[in-house]
Amino acid sequence: MELSRVFWGVKKFSSWTNSPARVLEVIDGSPAAISGVKAGDVIVAMDGKAVATPKDVMQLIGTKQPGDRLQANISRDGKTLDIESVLRVR
């Protein structure tokens, strides 16, 4: 049986273990890009759970399956935005 890796599409964060989970790069055409995530965004919560670091984000995504919906709260320019992505296979 082949394992599928779920894919969201944030390529780089500001740091792996330090707060905040600031996005540096998003892959064009990825679920994250399609839902509106942009470089400079700070991810503050996913599926109703607070996230402090990029490691928290990736651990939460790792519990998902392709086709799952992911709710994210992001901070951009002092505003909080709610986005939804449909995860897929990388």
NUDOKOL-554898 format. One record per residue: residue in one letter; x, y, z of N, C-alpha, C in turn. Coordinates in Angstrom, 1 decimal. Layout:
# residues N
<pt keba="a" n_xx="X" n_yy="Y" n_zz="Z" ca_xx="X" ca_yy="Y" ca_zz="Z" c_xx="X" c_yy="Y" c_zz="Z"/>
...
//
This chain:
# residues 90
<pt keba="m" n_xx="0.8" n_yy="-1.2" n_zz="0.0" ca_xx="0.0" ca_yy="0.0" ca_zz="0.0" c_xx="0.9" c_yy="1.2" c_zz="0.0"/>
<pt keba="e" n_xx="0.6" n_yy="2.2" n_zz="-0.9" ca_xx="1.4" ca_yy="3.4" ca_zz="-1.0" c_xx="0.7" c_yy="4.5" c_zz="-0.1"/>
<pt keba="l" n_xx="1.5" n_yy="5.2" n_zz="0.7" ca_xx="1.0" ca_yy="6.3" ca_zz="1.5" c_xx="1.0" c_yy="7.5" c_zz="0.7"/>
<pt keba="s" n_xx="0.0" n_yy="8.3" n_zz="0.8" ca_xx="-0.1" ca_yy="9.6" ca_zz="0.1" c_xx="0.2" c_yy="10.7" c_zz="1.1"/>
<pt keba="r" n_xx="1.0" n_yy="11.6" n_zz="0.7" ca_xx="1.2" ca_yy="12.8" ca_zz="1.5" c_xx="0.3" c_yy="13.9" c_zz="1.2"/>
<pt keba="v" n_xx="-0.4" n_yy="14.4" n_zz="2.2" ca_xx="-1.3" ca_yy="15.5" ca_zz="2.0" c_xx="-0.6" c_yy="16.8" c_zz="1.7"/>
<pt keba="f" n_xx="-1.1" n_yy="17.6" n_zz="0.9" ca_xx="-0.4" ca_yy="18.8" ca_zz="0.4" c_xx="-1.3" c_yy="20.0" c_zz="0.6"/>
<pt keba="w" n_xx="-0.7" n_yy="21.0" n_zz="1.2" ca_xx="-1.4" ca_yy="22.3" ca_zz="1.4" c_xx="-0.8" c_yy="23.4" c_zz="0.5"/>
<pt keba="g" n_xx="0.5" n_yy="23.5" n_zz="0.5" ca_xx="1.2" ca_yy="24.4" ca_zz="-0.4" c_xx="2.0" c_yy="25.6" c_zz="0.1"/>
<pt keba="v" n_xx="2.1" n_yy="25.7" n_zz="1.4" ca_xx="3.0" ca_yy="26.7" ca_zz="2.0" c_xx="4.4" c_yy="26.1" c_zz="1.9"/>
<pt keba="k" n_xx="5.2" n_yy="26.8" n_zz="1.1" ca_xx="6.6" ca_yy="26.2" ca_zz="0.8" c_xx="7.6" c_yy="26.6" c_zz="1.9"/>
<pt keba="k" n_xx="7.5" n_yy="27.9" n_zz="2.4" ca_xx="8.5" ca_yy="28.4" ca_zz="3.4" c_xx="7.8" c_yy="29.2" c_zz="4.5"/>
<pt keba="f" n_xx="8.3" n_yy="29.0" n_zz="5.7" ca_xx="7.8" ca_yy="29.8" ca_zz="6.8" c_xx="9.0" c_yy="30.6" c_zz="7.3"/>
<pt keba="s" n_xx="8.8" n_yy="31.6" n_zz="8.2" ca_xx="9.9" ca_yy="32.4" ca_zz="8.7" c_xx="10.8" c_yy="31.6" c_zz="9.6"/>
<pt keba="s" n_xx="10.3" n_yy="30.6" n_zz="10.3" ca_xx="11.1" ca_yy="29.8" ca_zz="11.2" c_xx="10.4" c_yy="28.5" c_zz="11.4"/>
<pt keba="w" n_xx="11.1" n_yy="27.4" n_zz="11.7" ca_xx="10.4" ca_yy="26.1" ca_zz="11.8" c_xx="9.8" c_yy="26.0" c_zz="13.2"/>
<pt keba="t" n_xx="10.5" n_yy="26.5" n_zz="14.2" ca_xx="10.0" ca_yy="26.3" ca_zz="15.6" c_xx="9.6" c_yy="27.6" c_zz="16.4"/>
<pt keba="n" n_xx="9.9" n_yy="28.7" n_zz="15.8" ca_xx="9.6" ca_yy="29.9" ca_zz="16.5" c_xx="8.3" c_yy="30.5" c_zz="16.1"/>
<pt keba="s" n_xx="7.7" n_yy="31.3" n_zz="17.0" ca_xx="6.5" ca_yy="32.0" ca_zz="16.8" c_xx="6.8" c_yy="33.3" c_zz="16.1"/>
<pt keba="p" n_xx="5.9" n_yy="33.8" n_zz="15.2" ca_xx="4.7" ca_yy="33.2" ca_zz="14.8" c_xx="4.9" c_yy="32.4" c_zz="13.5"/>
<pt keba="a" n_xx="3.8" n_yy="31.7" n_zz="13.1" ca_xx="3.8" ca_yy="30.9" ca_zz="11.9" c_xx="3.6" c_yy="31.8" c_zz="10.7"/>
<pt keba="r" n_xx="4.6" n_yy="32.6" n_zz="10.3" ca_xx="4.6" ca_yy="33.6" ca_zz="9.2" c_xx="5.0" c_yy="32.9" c_zz="7.9"/>
<pt keba="v" n_xx="4.1" n_yy="33.0" n_zz="6.9" ca_xx="4.3" ca_yy="32.4" ca_zz="5.6" c_xx="5.3" c_yy="33.3" c_zz="4.8"/>
<pt keba="l" n_xx="6.3" n_yy="32.7" n_zz="4.2" ca_xx="7.2" ca_yy="33.4" ca_zz="3.4" c_xx="7.0" c_yy="33.1" c_zz="1.9"/>
<pt keba="e" n_xx="6.5" n_yy="31.9" n_zz="1.6" ca_xx="6.3" ca_yy="31.5" ca_zz="0.2" c_xx="5.2" c_yy="30.5" c_zz="0.1"/>
<pt keba="v" n_xx="4.3" n_yy="30.7" n_zz="-0.9" ca_xx="3.2" ca_yy="29.8" ca_zz="-1.2" c_xx="3.4" c_yy="29.3" c_zz="-2.7"/>
<pt keba="i" n_xx="3.2" n_yy="28.0" n_zz="-2.9" ca_xx="3.3" ca_yy="27.4" ca_zz="-4.2" c_xx="2.1" c_yy="27.8" c_zz="-5.1"/>
<pt keba="d" n_xx="2.4" n_yy="28.4" n_zz="-6.2" ca_xx="1.3" ca_yy="28.7" ca_zz="-7.2" c_xx="0.4" c_yy="27.5" c_zz="-7.5"/>
<pt keba="g" n_xx="-0.9" n_yy="27.7" n_zz="-7.5" ca_xx="-1.8" ca_yy="26.7" ca_zz="-7.8" c_xx="-2.1" c_yy="25.7" c_zz="-6.7"/>
<pt keba="s" n_xx="-1.5" n_yy="25.8" n_zz="-5.6" ca_xx="-1.6" ca_yy="24.9" ca_zz="-4.5" c_xx="-3.0" c_yy="25.2" c_zz="-3.8"/>
<pt keba="p" n_xx="-3.5" n_yy="24.3" n_zz="-2.9" ca_xx="-4.7" ca_yy="24.6" ca_zz="-2.2" c_xx="-4.5" c_yy="25.8" c_zz="-1.3"/>
<pt keba="a" n_xx="-3.4" n_yy="26.1" n_zz="-0.7" ca_xx="-3.2" ca_yy="27.3" ca_zz="0.1" c_xx="-3.3" c_yy="28.5" c_zz="-0.8"/>
<pt keba="a" n_xx="-2.7" n_yy="28.5" n_zz="-2.0" ca_xx="-2.8" ca_yy="29.7" ca_zz="-2.9" c_xx="-4.2" c_yy="29.9" c_zz="-3.4"/>
<pt keba="i" n_xx="-4.8" n_yy="28.8" n_zz="-3.8" ca_xx="-6.2" ca_yy="28.9" ca_zz="-4.3" c_xx="-7.1" c_yy="29.5" c_zz="-3.3"/>
<pt keba="s" n_xx="-6.9" n_yy="29.2" n_zz="-2.0" ca_xx="-7.8" ca_yy="29.7" ca_zz="-0.9" c_xx="-7.4" c_yy="31.1" c_zz="-0.5"/>
<pt keba="g" n_xx="-6.3" n_yy="31.7" n_zz="-1.0" ca_xx="-5.9" ca_yy="33.0" ca_zz="-0.8" c_xx="-4.8" c_yy="33.3" c_zz="0.2"/>
<pt keba="v" n_xx="-4.1" n_yy="32.2" n_zz="0.6" ca_xx="-2.9" ca_yy="32.5" ca_zz="1.5" c_xx="-1.8" c_yy="33.1" c_zz="0.7"/>
<pt keba="k" n_xx="-1.2" n_yy="34.2" n_zz="1.4" ca_xx="-0.1" ca_yy="34.9" ca_zz="0.7" c_xx="1.1" c_yy="35.1" c_zz="1.6"/>
<pt keba="a" n_xx="2.2" n_yy="35.3" n_zz="1.0" ca_xx="3.4" ca_yy="35.6" ca_zz="1.7" c_xx="3.2" c_yy="36.8" c_zz="2.7"/>
<pt keba="g" n_xx="3.7" n_yy="36.6" n_zz="3.9" ca_xx="3.4" ca_yy="37.7" ca_zz="4.9" c_xx="2.3" c_yy="37.3" c_zz="5.9"/>
<pt keba="d" n_xx="1.4" n_yy="36.4" n_zz="5.4" ca_xx="0.3" ca_yy="36.0" ca_zz="6.3" c_xx="0.9" c_yy="35.3" c_zz="7.6"/>
<pt keba="v" n_xx="0.2" n_yy="35.5" n_zz="8.7" ca_xx="0.5" ca_yy="34.7" ca_zz="9.9" c_xx="-0.7" c_yy="33.8" c_zz="10.2"/>
<pt keba="i" n_xx="-0.4" n_yy="32.5" n_zz="10.3" ca_xx="-1.4" ca_yy="31.5" ca_zz="10.5" c_xx="-1.6" c_yy="31.5" c_zz="12.1"/>
<pt keba="v" n_xx="-2.8" n_yy="31.7" n_zz="12.6" ca_xx="-3.0" ca_yy="31.8" ca_zz="14.0" c_xx="-3.8" c_yy="30.6" c_zz="14.5"/>
<pt keba="a" n_xx="-4.6" n_yy="30.0" n_zz="13.6" ca_xx="-5.4" ca_yy="28.8" ca_zz="14.1" c_xx="-5.8" c_yy="28.0" c_zz="12.8"/>
<pt keba="m" n_xx="-6.0" n_yy="26.7" n_zz="13.1" ca_xx="-6.4" ca_yy="25.8" ca_zz="12.0" c_xx="-7.4" c_yy="24.8" c_zz="12.6"/>
<pt keba="d" n_xx="-8.6" n_yy="24.7" n_zz="11.9" ca_xx="-9.6" ca_yy="23.8" ca_zz="12.4" c_xx="-10.0" c_yy="24.1" c_zz="13.9"/>
<pt keba="g" n_xx="-10.0" n_yy="25.4" n_zz="14.2" ca_xx="-10.4" ca_yy="25.8" ca_zz="15.6" c_xx="-9.3" c_yy="25.6" c_zz="16.6"/>
<pt keba="k" n_xx="-8.1" n_yy="25.2" n_zz="16.3" ca_xx="-7.0" ca_yy="25.0" ca_zz="17.2" c_xx="-6.0" c_yy="26.1" c_zz="17.0"/>
<pt keba="a" n_xx="-5.6" n_yy="26.7" n_zz="18.1" ca_xx="-4.5" ca_yy="27.7" ca_zz="18.0" c_xx="-3.2" c_yy="27.1" c_zz="17.5"/>
<pt keba="v" n_xx="-2.5" n_yy="27.7" n_zz="16.7" ca_xx="-1.2" ca_yy="27.3" ca_zz="16.3" c_xx="-0.2" c_yy="28.4" c_zz="16.5"/>
<pt keba="a" n_xx="1.0" n_yy="28.1" n_zz="17.1" ca_xx="2.0" ca_yy="29.1" ca_zz="17.4" c_xx="3.2" c_yy="29.1" c_zz="16.5"/>
<pt keba="t" n_xx="3.5" n_yy="27.9" n_zz="15.9" ca_xx="4.7" ca_yy="27.8" ca_zz="15.1" c_xx="4.4" c_yy="27.0" c_zz="13.8"/>
<pt keba="p" n_xx="5.3" n_yy="27.2" n_zz="12.8" ca_xx="5.1" ca_yy="26.4" ca_zz="11.6" c_xx="5.1" c_yy="24.9" c_zz="11.9"/>
<pt keba="k" n_xx="5.8" n_yy="24.4" n_zz="12.9" ca_xx="5.8" ca_yy="23.0" ca_zz="13.2" c_xx="4.4" c_yy="22.6" c_zz="13.6"/>
<pt keba="d" n_xx="3.7" n_yy="23.4" n_zz="14.4" ca_xx="2.3" ca_yy="23.1" ca_zz="14.8" c_xx="1.4" c_yy="23.0" c_zz="13.5"/>
<pt keba="v" n_xx="1.6" n_yy="23.9" n_zz="12.6" ca_xx="0.8" ca_yy="23.9" ca_zz="11.3" c_xx="1.0" c_yy="22.6" c_zz="10.6"/>
<pt keba="m" n_xx="2.3" n_yy="22.2" n_zz="10.4" ca_xx="2.6" ca_yy="21.0" ca_zz="9.7" c_xx="2.1" c_yy="19.7" c_zz="10.4"/>
<pt keba="q" n_xx="2.2" n_yy="19.7" n_zz="11.7" ca_xx="1.7" ca_yy="18.6" ca_zz="12.5" c_xx="0.2" c_yy="18.4" c_zz="12.3"/>
<pt keba="l" n_xx="-0.5" n_yy="19.5" n_zz="12.3" ca_xx="-2.0" ca_yy="19.4" ca_zz="12.2" c_xx="-2.3" c_yy="19.0" c_zz="10.7"/>
<pt keba="i" n_xx="-1.6" n_yy="19.5" n_zz="9.7" ca_xx="-1.9" ca_yy="19.1" ca_zz="8.4" c_xx="-1.6" c_yy="17.6" c_zz="8.2"/>
<pt keba="g" n_xx="-0.6" n_yy="17.1" n_zz="8.9" ca_xx="-0.2" ca_yy="15.7" ca_zz="8.9" c_xx="-1.2" c_yy="14.7" c_zz="9.4"/>
<pt keba="t" n_xx="-2.2" n_yy="15.3" n_zz="10.1" ca_xx="-3.3" ca_yy="14.4" ca_zz="10.6" c_xx="-4.5" c_yy="14.3" c_zz="9.6"/>
<pt keba="k" n_xx="-4.4" n_yy="15.0" n_zz="8.5" ca_xx="-5.4" ca_yy="15.1" ca_zz="7.4" c_xx="-5.2" c_yy="14.1" c_zz="6.3"/>
<pt keba="q" n_xx="-6.3" n_yy="13.9" n_zz="5.5" ca_xx="-6.3" ca_yy="13.1" ca_zz="4.4" c_xx="-6.5" c_yy="13.9" c_zz="3.1"/>
<pt keba="p" n_xx="-6.0" n_yy="13.5" n_zz="2.0" ca_xx="-6.4" ca_yy="14.2" ca_zz="0.7" c_xx="-7.9" c_yy="14.3" c_zz="0.6"/>
<pt keba="g" n_xx="-8.4" n_yy="15.5" n_zz="0.2" ca_xx="-9.8" ca_yy="15.7" ca_zz="0.1" c_xx="-10.4" c_yy="16.3" c_zz="1.3"/>
<pt keba="d" n_xx="-9.7" n_yy="16.3" n_zz="2.5" ca_xx="-10.2" ca_yy="16.9" ca_zz="3.7" c_xx="-10.2" c_yy="18.5" c_zz="3.5"/>
<pt keba="r" n_xx="-11.2" n_yy="19.1" n_zz="4.2" ca_xx="-11.2" ca_yy="20.6" ca_zz="4.2" c_xx="-10.5" c_yy="21.0" c_zz="5.4"/>
<pt keba="l" n_xx="-9.7" n_yy="22.1" n_zz="5.2" ca_xx="-8.9" ca_yy="22.7" ca_zz="6.3" c_xx="-9.4" c_yy="24.2" c_zz="6.5"/>
<pt keba="q" n_xx="-9.8" n_yy="24.5" n_zz="7.7" ca_xx="-10.2" ca_yy="25.9" ca_zz="8.0" c_xx="-9.0" c_yy="26.5" c_zz="8.6"/>
<pt keba="a" n_xx="-8.6" n_yy="27.7" n_zz="8.2" ca_xx="-7.5" ca_yy="28.4" ca_zz="8.7" c_xx="-7.9" c_yy="29.9" c_zz="9.0"/>
<pt keba="n" n_xx="-7.4" n_yy="30.4" n_zz="10.1" ca_xx="-7.5" ca_yy="31.8" ca_zz="10.5" c_xx="-6.2" c_yy="32.4" c_zz="10.3"/>
<pt keba="i" n_xx="-6.1" n_yy="33.4" n_zz="9.5" ca_xx="-4.8" ca_yy="34.1" ca_zz="9.2" c_xx="-4.9" c_yy="35.5" c_zz="9.6"/>
<pt keba="s" n_xx="-3.8" n_yy="36.1" n_zz="9.9" ca_xx="-3.7" ca_yy="37.5" ca_zz="10.2" c_xx="-3.0" c_yy="38.2" c_zz="9.1"/>
<pt keba="r" n_xx="-3.6" n_yy="39.2" n_zz="8.5" ca_xx="-3.0" ca_yy="39.9" ca_zz="7.4" c_xx="-3.3" c_yy="41.4" c_zz="7.5"/>
<pt keba="d" n_xx="-2.2" n_yy="42.2" n_zz="7.6" ca_xx="-2.4" ca_yy="43.7" ca_zz="7.7" c_xx="-3.3" c_yy="44.1" c_zz="8.9"/>
<pt keba="g" n_xx="-3.2" n_yy="43.4" n_zz="10.0" ca_xx="-4.0" ca_yy="43.7" ca_zz="11.2" c_xx="-5.4" c_yy="43.2" c_zz="11.1"/>
<pt keba="k" n_xx="-5.8" n_yy="42.5" n_zz="10.1" ca_xx="-7.1" ca_yy="41.9" ca_zz="10.0" c_xx="-7.1" c_yy="40.4" c_zz="10.1"/>
<pt keba="t" n_xx="-8.1" n_yy="39.8" n_zz="10.7" ca_xx="-8.2" ca_yy="38.3" ca_zz="10.7" c_xx="-9.1" c_yy="37.8" c_zz="9.6"/>
<pt keba="l" n_xx="-8.6" n_yy="36.9" n_zz="8.8" ca_xx="-9.3" ca_yy="36.3" ca_zz="7.7" c_xx="-9.5" c_yy="34.8" c_zz="7.9"/>
<pt keba="d" n_xx="-10.7" n_yy="34.3" n_zz="7.6" ca_xx="-11.0" ca_yy="32.9" ca_zz="7.6" c_xx="-11.0" c_yy="32.4" c_zz="6.2"/>
<pt keba="i" n_xx="-10.2" n_yy="31.3" n_zz="6.0" ca_xx="-10.1" ca_yy="30.7" ca_zz="4.7" c_xx="-10.4" c_yy="29.2" c_zz="4.8"/>
<pt keba="e" n_xx="-10.7" n_yy="28.6" n_zz="3.7" ca_xx="-10.9" ca_yy="27.1" ca_zz="3.7" c_xx="-10.2" c_yy="26.6" c_zz="2.5"/>
<pt keba="s" n_xx="-9.5" n_yy="25.5" n_zz="2.7" ca_xx="-8.7" ca_yy="24.9" ca_zz="1.6" c_xx="-9.2" c_yy="23.4" c_zz="1.5"/>
<pt keba="v" n_xx="-9.1" n_yy="22.8" n_zz="0.4" ca_xx="-9.3" ca_yy="21.4" ca_zz="0.2" c_xx="-8.0" c_yy="20.8" c_zz="-0.1"/>
<pt keba="l" n_xx="-7.5" n_yy="20.0" n_zz="0.8" ca_xx="-6.2" ca_yy="19.4" ca_zz="0.7" c_xx="-6.2" c_yy="18.3" c_zz="-0.4"/>
<pt keba="r" n_xx="-5.0" n_yy="18.1" n_zz="-1.0" ca_xx="-4.9" ca_yy="17.1" ca_zz="-2.0" c_xx="-3.6" c_yy="16.4" c_zz="-1.9"/>
<pt keba="v" n_xx="-3.4" n_yy="15.4" n_zz="-2.8" ca_xx="-2.1" ca_yy="14.6" ca_zz="-2.8" c_xx="-1.1" c_yy="15.5" c_zz="-3.5"/>
<pt keba="r" n_xx="0.1" n_yy="15.4" n_zz="-2.9" ca_xx="1.2" ca_yy="16.2" ca_zz="-3.5" c_xx="1.7" c_yy="15.5" c_zz="-4.8"/>
//
